Amino acid sequence: MNGKKEKSIASSSVDYEQLCELYNTPPQRRVIESLSLNTLNLESRCLGPSSCIALFEALKTNKTISHLNIAENGFEESVYPILAELLRVNDTISELDLRANHLHRATDILCDALKANRGIAKLNFSSNKFDDNDAVHLADLLENNVTLTHLSLRDNGFGEYGGGLFGTARWRRSMSATTGFPVRRSSSLPLRFGSTRP
């Protein structure tokens, strides 16, 4: 069994390095070292589009990283479809920090992908310039993803309309828990709004 794990880790590293070569971007040492661990922290690493695409492609099949922090990288739009595909197919990641990545430009495709995800329990979507238009997609995600137990939406631009959508989504989610529809873990989903400062 240990030999299989070592082969898988080596394969992931080689795949990542090959993907970097394919996308003409230098491999990040931190990524190579972390592919065998359960945590990868790339917060504020100024990841360009090619680096993001190579990383997301490699993470699609990674079965070891369960905590991924890619906050504050200000993703460009070319990255969003690959990120959405990663979120759709990787059920190993259970905690994901996507703070401050300008995700308001891709709320619909990311929420659609996350509705299919059965791994992520904690998601940080703070500081992504979301507004009431994005709240429609986020509320649908809240209502339909049964794995998600913690969602942070701090420092976004939601108004009364968005708040109402989130309240309705939480109520519908709790009703599905009491009527027998499949809801794993807690049927109550804590939402965090407001400032990140206490």
Secondary structure by P-SEA (a helix, b strand, c coil): caaaaaaaaaaaaaaaaaaaaaacccccaaaaacccccccccccccccaaaaaaaaaaacccccccbbbbccccccccaaaaaaaaaaccccccbbbbccccccccaaaaaaaaaacccccbbbbccccccccaaaaaaaaaaccccccccccccccccaaaaaaaaaaaaaaaaaaaaccccccccbbbbbbccccc
